[in-house]
Amino acid sequence: MKRSLTIRAAAVFAAVSLLSVNASAMHIAEGMLPVPWAFGWMAVCVPFVAAGFFSIKKKVALDAKAKVLLAMCGAFAFVLSALKIPSVFGSCSHPTGVGLGAILFGPTATTVLGLIVLLFQALLLAHGGLTTLGANVFSMAIVGPFVSYGVYAGLKKAGCKSAIAVFFAAALGDLMTYVVTSIQLGVVYGNFAEYLSIFALTQIPLAIAEGLLTVVVFNVLEKYSKEELRALHVL
């Protein structure tokens, strides 16, 4: 079972990877934020990251097979967030990929995944940066997952089908990430509305695409990994 789940996870990751050829992303670029803001955002992220580690430890202790799905969610977020459409100076629009992790493992666990993804991109691909890591983690790995998780839980409680709940969870989590990014840039440089309007041109279609892709991946997992999803209380 573990081997077959690994193969399925690898197949999903490979399929998503086909979308990332010649793509890159930089989030909020290195050096864009003044030092007080950079360290302030880092401080805000600390309790969420700490809670995320405890959440992951608990879920893995309940079901060791969750490690494979957790790794797949991290790979999914890494690949999607590496897609790039230039937006405003020093930043870009891209899918975030954190909605799937939030649905399967909850928002705080996804914060840790997002931190790892953003750290790898900053160190290995020069996308984003270490000084802006806190701001990028807050928008993409904290706000995005919490919105996705809240939307999914709310729609499921209202009786919506899984596909509808997954779509809106992933799409709205993606969009809210860029609302927060616009605020982060706006409070430093002004023109919040301008940042938001420029991001909207590229981010709305990207959010729709991310929602649809997340539904496809979720349907595959629902079909072939029901046991694991039930263990995570997703189904």
C-alpha positions in Angstrom: 0.0 0.0 0.0 2.8 2.4 0.9 4.6 1.7 -2.3 1.5 2.2 -4.4 0.7 5.5 -2.6 4.3 6.7 -3.3 3.9 5.8 -7.0 0.6 7.7 -7.2 2.1 10.7 -5.4 5.0 10.7 -7.8 2.7 10.5 -10.8 0.7 13.5 -9.6 3.9 15.5 -9.0 5.2 14.6 -12.4 2.0 15.7 -14.1 2.0 19.0 -12.3 5.7 19.5 -13.1 4.9 19.6 -16.8 3.3 22.9 -16.2 6.5 24.5 -14.8 8.9 24.3 -17.7 11.1 27.5 -17.9 9.1 29.1 -15.1 10.3 31.0 -12.1 9.0 33.2 -9.3 10.4 35.7 -6.8 7.5 36.6 -4.6 8.4 39.8 -2.7 12.1 40.2 -3.8 15.1 40.4 -1.6 15.7 43.9 -0.1 12.3 45.3 -1.0 11.2 45.7 2.6 12.8 48.0 5.2 14.6 46.2 8.0 11.9 46.8 10.7 9.1 45.5 8.4 11.2 42.5 7.4 11.9 41.4 11.0 8.4 42.3 12.1 6.9 39.9 9.6 9.3 37.2 10.7 8.3 37.7 14.3 4.6 37.4 13.4 5.2 34.1 11.7 7.0 32.3 14.6 3.9 31.1 16.5 2.2 29.8 13.4 5.3 27.9 12.4 5.7 26.4 15.9 2.0 25.4 15.9 2.6 23.8 12.5 5.4 21.6 13.6 3.2 20.2 16.5 0.3 19.7 14.0 2.5 17.7 11.6 4.0 15.6 14.4 0.5 14.8 15.7 -0.9 13.8 12.2 2.1 11.7 11.3 1.9 9.9 14.7 -1.8 9.0 13.9 -0.9 7.7 10.4 2.6 7.2 9.2 1.3 7.0 5.6 0.5 10.7 5.9 4.2 11.5 5.3 3.8 10.6 1.6 0.8 12.9 1.2 2.5 15.6 3.1 5.5 15.5 0.9 3.3 15.5 -2.2 1.5 18.6 -0.9 4.9 20.3 -0.4 6.0 19.4 -4.0 2.6 20.6 -5.4 3.1 24.0 -3.7 6.7 24.2 -4.8 5.9 23.6 -8.4 2.9 25.8 -8.7 4.5 28.7 -6.8 7.4 28.5 -9.3 5.2 29.6 -12.1 5.7 33.3 -12.8 3.9 36.2 -14.5 5.6 39.5 -13.9 3.4 42.1 -12.1 4.7 45.1 -10.2 8.4 46.0 -9.8 10.1 43.5 -7.5 7.3 41.0 -7.4 5.2 38.7 -9.6 2.0 36.8 -9.8 1.9 33.0 -9.5 -0.2 30.2 -8.2 0.5 29.3 -4.5 -0.5 25.7 -4.4 -1.1 25.8 -0.6 -4.8 25.1 -0.8 -4.4 21.4 -1.2 -2.2 21.1 1.9 -4.6 23.2 3.9 -7.5 21.0 2.9 -5.7 17.7 3.7 -3.6 18.7 6.8 -5.0 22.0 8.1 -3.6 25.5 7.9 -0.8 25.4 10.5 0.8 22.3 9.0 0.7 24.0 5.6 2.5 27.0 7.1 5.5 24.7 7.7 5.3 23.4 4.1 5.0 26.9 2.8 8.1 28.0 4.8 10.1 25.1 3.4 9.0 25.9 -0.2 9.8 29.6 0.2 13.1 28.9 1.8 14.2 26.5 -0.9 13.2 28.9 -3.6 15.1 31.7 -1.9 18.3 29.7 -1.4 18.3 27.5 -4.5 16.5 29.5 -7.1 17.1 33.1 -5.9 13.3 33.6 -5.9 12.2 35.8 -3.1 14.8 36.3 -0.4 15.8 35.8 3.2 15.0 39.3 4.3 11.5 39.1 2.8 11.0 35.5 3.9 8.7 36.5 6.8 6.5 38.6 4.7 6.2 36.0 2.0 5.5 33.2 4.6 2.7 35.4 6.2 0.9 36.0 2.9 1.4 32.7 1.1 1.9 30.2 4.0 -0.3 31.6 6.7 -3.1 33.8 5.3 -3.6 31.6 2.1 -3.9 28.3 4.0 -6.2 29.7 6.7 -8.5 31.1 4.1 -8.5 27.9 2.0 -9.2 25.8 5.1 -12.0 28.1 6.3 -13.7 28.2 2.9 -13.4 24.4 2.4 -14.8 23.6 5.9 -17.6 26.2 5.5 -18.7 25.0 2.2 -18.6 21.3 3.2 -20.6 22.1 6.3 -23.1 23.9 4.1 -23.5 20.7 2.1 -21.5 21.6 -1.0 -19.9 18.8 -3.1 -16.2 18.3 -2.5 -15.2 19.5 -6.0 -17.0 22.9 -5.4 -15.5 23.3 -1.9 -12.0 22.4 -3.1 -12.2 24.8 -6.1 -13.3 27.8 -4.1 -10.9 27.0 -1.2 -7.8 26.9 -3.5 -8.9 29.9 -5.7 -9.8 32.2 -2.8 -6.7 31.2 -0.8 -4.7 32.1 -3.8 -6.4 35.5 -4.2 -6.2 36.4 -0.6 -2.5 35.8 -0.6 -2.2 38.6 -3.1 -4.5 40.9 -1.3 -2.1 40.6 1.7 0.9 41.0 -0.6 -0.6 44.3 -1.9 -1.2 45.4 1.7 2.4 44.6 2.6 3.8 46.6 -0.3 1.2 49.3 0.1 2.0 50.1 3.7 5.6 50.6 2.8 5.4 52.3 -0.6 1.8 53.5 -0.7 -0.6 52.9 -3.6 -2.2 49.8 -2.1 -5.1 50.1 -4.6 -2.6 50.3 -7.5 -0.8 47.2 -6.4 -4.1 45.3 -6.0 -5.4 46.3 -9.4 -2.2 45.3 -11.1 -2.1 41.9 -9.4 -5.7 41.3 -10.1 -5.1 41.4 -13.9 -2.9 38.3 -13.7 -3.9 36.7 -10.4 -7.7 36.2 -11.0 -7.2 33.8 -14.0 -4.3 32.1 -12.1 -6.5 31.5 -9.1 -9.2 30.0 -11.3 -6.6 27.7 -12.9 -5.2 26.7 -9.6 -8.7 25.9 -8.3 -9.4 23.7 -11.2 -6.0 21.9 -11.0 -6.4 21.4 -7.3 -9.8 19.8 -7.9 -8.2 17.4 -10.4 -5.5 16.4 -7.9 -8.0 16.0 -5.1 -10.2 13.8 -7.2 -7.3 11.5 -8.0 -6.5 11.2 -4.3 -10.2 10.7 -3.4 -10.3 7.8 -5.9 -7.0 6.1 -5.0 -6.2 7.2 -1.5 -9.5 7.0 0.4 -8.0 5.2 3.3 -5.4 7.9 3.9 -8.0 10.7 3.4 -10.3 9.1 6.0 -7.4 8.8 8.4 -6.9 12.6 8.0 -10.6 13.1 8.5 -10.9 14.8 5.1 -13.6 12.3 3.9 
